[in-house]
Amino acid sequence: MNLAAQEEMTEAAVLQAPRTLIADDQPDVVRALRLLLKANGHQIEAVHSPAAVLDAVRARSFDLLLMDLNYARDTTSGIEGLELLEQVQAVDSRLPIVVMTAWGSTDLAVEAMQRGACDFIEKPWENTRLLAKLRRPLEQRNRHRASGLEITRELELAGEMQRELALGQIPKFNGLEIAAAWQPKGAVSGDAFDVFQFGAESGAFFIADAVGKGMPAALLAAHVHATVRALASEDASPRELTEKVNTAVCERVEHGRFVSFVYARMDSQRRRFTYTCAGHPAPMLMRRDGTWIGLTKGGPVLGEFEGRHFEEGEISLESGDRLVVCTDGLLEAEKTSGEAFDARGVIGVLKPNRSLGAEELRNKLLEAVRTHCGDRLNDDVTLLVLAVA
């Protein structure tokens, strides 16, 4: 057998039998995980303390780390696990890490993912779900090896996770149609959005645009996304939520790293729309008769002024209303002459097409902006269109 064939077989064996490090201080948990993963093709090494995790990662190469967030010193807060997460990344920044936490510890799981974990699983786990969560980062890691792509694992995983978050199915509401578009300029995006459903007639959405490009902007956008997901509820007003998100951003990022942000609550039954706009391009509301309103209530960008209070705006929804919310990547798209698409371009599309549904109107806007700039978008573009029946 020649050397090339031997190397090919070695690589195939690695892809088929991933080296997985398990870290947990409970012998019964380690035993159960070892049996489950060995039966599914993993090469297993198990350790029982944070110090042993670091020793193992420094000494050998692993394809995956499955680690608990609570050890003997601290059995409830997860602080020891979060510290270990960052220490492991300092040793091997490319190692995929899936964390385990007690059932219901959602805030701890969010914190772990903000610090670099690629996923989490709750104890007690369901075997099929656990295996599926481990399979995704392993497949991503194997694709990276097999293809020889130069893009880093962090960018690949971040881009994949962002696409999964951004391109999920938009909830359906009685009397209200929503369509969205999310178009990153590169592998990852500094834009984020989500739509939340609280009932058949009520829900909320947000759009965020982090300053800068590439991974730093994407991480900041992901932090905002995770924070909003943890806080959004039927009881949280746009003003209160925005102030809490601002506090979270101020606590985690240095001065000069900021986010424009808009969060809105909608109730199609009561025909109410409440919002807070933090340094973001004002949402544009067009009435059935062609008149339009810029929704400007709010305050400055998030991350610059800790403890800042924000205003909240409220409008009544009317049949035939069309609302457009977008990031500046759409508004600042330029012709070769330097002329931006801006709000005039949006209104120019909205006015003659205001009878269209949300999806058709979204498509019209994207077509118009691409025509305007000759399909040369220079920034991420995120767009939400709401149509009131």
N, C-alpha and C positions, 0 to 999 in steps of 0.2 A: 504493500500500500504506500503510495507516495505521500509526501508531506502535506500537500494541498488537501488531499482526501482526508488525512488524519485531522487537520485543522477544521475541516468542514464537519466531520463527525463530532469533534469536541464541542464546536459551537452549537450543533443541533442538540447534543446532550444537555448543554447548559440551558438552552431555551426550553427543553422539555422538563427538566428537573430543577426548578429554581431553588437557590440557596436562601432559605427563610430563617431569620432569627426571631425567636419568640422570647419576649421579656415579660415575666409576671412573677410575683412573689408567692402565688398560691399554687402549691404542687398539683392539686386536683385540676386546676385550670390548664396548667402546662401539659399535664398528661392527656387531657381531652383534646387540646389543640394539636399535640404531637400526633396522636392517633388519626385525627381527622385529616390533617395536612399530608402526612406520610401516605395515607390511603389515596390521596389525590395527587401524588407525584412530586411532592416537595421534599427537598433535602433539609432536614431540620437540625437546628442547634438551639438550645434553650438556656436562658440565664435567668437569675432571680433577683437581681439588684441593678440599680443604675450604674454602679461602678463596673459591674460585669458586662453591661451593655457596651460601655465605652471601650473596655478592654477588647471585646470581641470585634467591634467595628474597626478599631485601630489595627488589629492583627490580621483580619481576614476580610475578603470581599463578599458582600451579600447582595442578593437581588431584591430583598424585601425585609422590612422590619415591622413586626406586629407587636406593639408594646402597650402595656397597661399604663394608665396615668396616675395610679395610686400605689404607693409602696409602703413599707413598714413605718417610715418616719411620719408620713402624713396620709391617712387613709381616706380622706373625704374631699379635700380641696383640689387635688390634682396638681398642686404647685410643683411638687417634686418631678412629676412627669413632664410638665411644661418646660421646666428647666432642662431636663434630660433631652427633650426634643430639640432644643436649640443647640445643646452640646453635641449631639449626634450630627446635626447639620453642619456644624463647624468642622467636623472630621470628614464627613462625606456628604457634600451638598446634593449629590445626585441620587442618594438612596431613597426609594419610596418608603414612606412611613405611614402605616395605618394604626390609629390609636384605639384602645379599648377603654370604655368608661361605663360607669353604672347606669342602668336604665333611668332615663329622665334627666340626665345631666347635659341638657342641650347647650347651655351657656358655656360649659367647659369644652364641649366638642367644638363649638364655634371658635373659641379662643385657640384651641389646638390647630385648627385649620388656618386661622389667621397667622399662626406662627410657623406654618409650613407643612403640616400633615396633609397627605393627599386624600384621606378619607377617615371615617371613624365607624366603629361598630359598638353597639350597646350590649352590655352583659345583663342577663343571659342572652346569648346569641342564637340565631336560627342558622343551622349549618349551611343551607343553600345560599342564604343571603351573605353569610360571611365569605364563602368561597367566591361568590360573584364580586364582592368588594375587593378581594385580593387579586382576582383575575385581571381587572381593568388596569391597574398600574403595572402589572407584570407584562401584559400584552403591549402596553405603551413602551415599556423599557425594551422589550424584544424587538419591536418595530424600529426603535431608534438604533439598536445594534445592527439589525439586518440591513437597514437601508443606508447606513453610514451618513445620515443627515447631520449637518453641522449645527443645526439649531439645538439649543440646550434642552435637557429634559424639563427644566422648569418652565421654559416657554411652551413646550409641547403640552404638558399637563395643564398649564394655566389656560392655554387657548382652548383645549378640549373641554375643560370645566366651564369656561366662559360660554362656549357655544351651547353646552347642555343647559346652562342656566337661562341663556338669552333666547333660545329658539324653541323652548317648550310651548305647549299648546296654551293659547290665551284663554282664560276663563270666559264662559258665556254668561251674560247678564240679561235679564228681562228688560226690554226697552232701550238697550244700550249695546252698541257694537264697537269693538276695539280691534285695531290692526296695528302691528308693530313691524319695524325693520331694524336690524342691528348689523352694521357692516364695518368690521375692523379694517383699518388701513394696513396693518401688518399681522404678525402671528398672534398677537394679543391686543386687547383694546383697553383704553383708559375710560371707556364708557361702560355704564351698567344700567340695567332697567329691570323692573319686575312688575307684575300685576297680581294683586292678591284678591281673593274672593272671600267675603264675609257672609254672603247670603245670595239668594237669587237676584236681588235688586241692589245689593250694596257691595262695595269693594274699594280698593285703593291701588295706586300705582306710584312708582317713582322713576326718575331718570337722574343719573349722576354723571358728571364729566370731570375726571381727575386731571390736574395740571400735568403737563409733560407727556412723554412718549414711552413706549416699550414697557419692560417689566415693572419699573417703579410706579408708573401710572396704573398699570393693570393690578398691581398688589393693593394700591390705595383704593381703586374702584371695588376690588373684591372685599376689602375690609368694610367699606360702606355697605355693600350688598349684604354681607353677612350680618351686619349690625341692624339694618332695616328689617331683614327677615326675622331677627330675634325680637324686634320691638313692635312690628306692625300688628295691629289688632283693631277690632271694631270700636274699642274704647279709646284708642290713642288718637288724639287730634293731630292734624298736620303740624301745628305750631309746637306742641309738646314733643312729638317725634323728632322734628327737625332739631330742636334744642338738644335732645339727648344724643342724636347722631353727631352734632357739632362737638359736644363734649367728648365723645368717643374718638373723633378724629383729632381733636386738639391734644388729647392724652397720648396718642400713639405716634404722631408724626411731628417732625421738626418744622419750625417756622419756614414758610415759603412753599410748603406742600399743601395744597388746598383743593377743594372740590366744589364745583357748582352743582346745585341740587334743587329738585322740585319734587314735592310729595303732595298728593291730592287724594281726597276721599270723595267718592261719588255714591249717590243714592238716587236711583232712577224712580223709585216709588214716590219719595218725597220731592223729587226734582231739585235736589240740592247738590252743590259742588263746592267743597271747601279745599283750600290749598295753601301752601307756603312755598315761596320761590326764593331760594337762597343763592343770589348771584348768578342765576341761570337765565338764559334767554327766555323772555316772557312767553308763556303759552298763549296761543292766539285762538280766540273764540269767534267764529262767524255765525251770525244769526241767519234764519231762513231768508230775511229780506236783503241780505248782502252787507249789512253793517257788521263791523268787527270790533273786538275789545282785546286789548293786551292785559293779561293778568299779572300784575306787577307786585302784589303785596308779598312781603317777606323780609329780606334783609341781605347781608353780605354773604360771600362764599363761606363754606364750612372749613374749619381748620385754622383760621387766622385770629379769631376773637373768642377766647374761652369765656363761658358764662353769658354769651350774647343772647338777648331775647329777640324773637322773631314775630313779625305780624302774620296774621292769618286772614286770607280773603275768602269771601263767600259769594257765590252767584246762584241764581235760579236757572235751572236747565229748562230749555224750551224745545218743543218738537221741531226737528229740522236743524238743530244746532250741530256744528262741526267744530271740533277742537283739535288743534295741532300742537304737539309738544316735541321739540327736537333739540339736539346738541348743536354747538356752533360749527361742527364739521359740515353740516348741511348749509347753514346760513352763510358761512365764509367761503364756500366753494366759489372759485373765481374763473372768469373768462381769461383768455390769454392777455386781454387788455387790462386785467386787474379788477374788473367790476365784480363785486360779490353778489351772490344770489340774494341774500339777506331777506328780511321780512317782506319786502315788496314782492319778491319772487314767490314766496309762500302765498301771500294774499292774491297774487295774480293767478295762481292755480286754483286756490280755494273758491274764489268768487264765481267763475263760470261753471264750476264742477260741484257746487255745494249740495246738489241733490243726490250725489253718488254715495254709495255705502263706504264704510271705513276702508275696506281692502282696496276697492277701486281708486279711492282718493289717495291712499298711500302710494299705490303704483303710479298714479299721475304725478305725484310730487317727486318720487324718485326718478322717473323718466325726465321730468323737467330739469331737475338739478344736474343730472348727468349730461343732458343736452347743453345746458348752460356752460358747464366747465369742460366740455369735450371729453367726458368720461375720465377726467384727471382729478379725482378727489385726493386732497392732500391731508385729510384727517379722518378719524373715525366718524361714522355717521350713525346716530340712533334717532328713531322717529316713532312717535305714537300718534295715532289718529283715532278720535272718538266720534261716533255718530249717534245722535239721539233720535230715536224713532218718533 
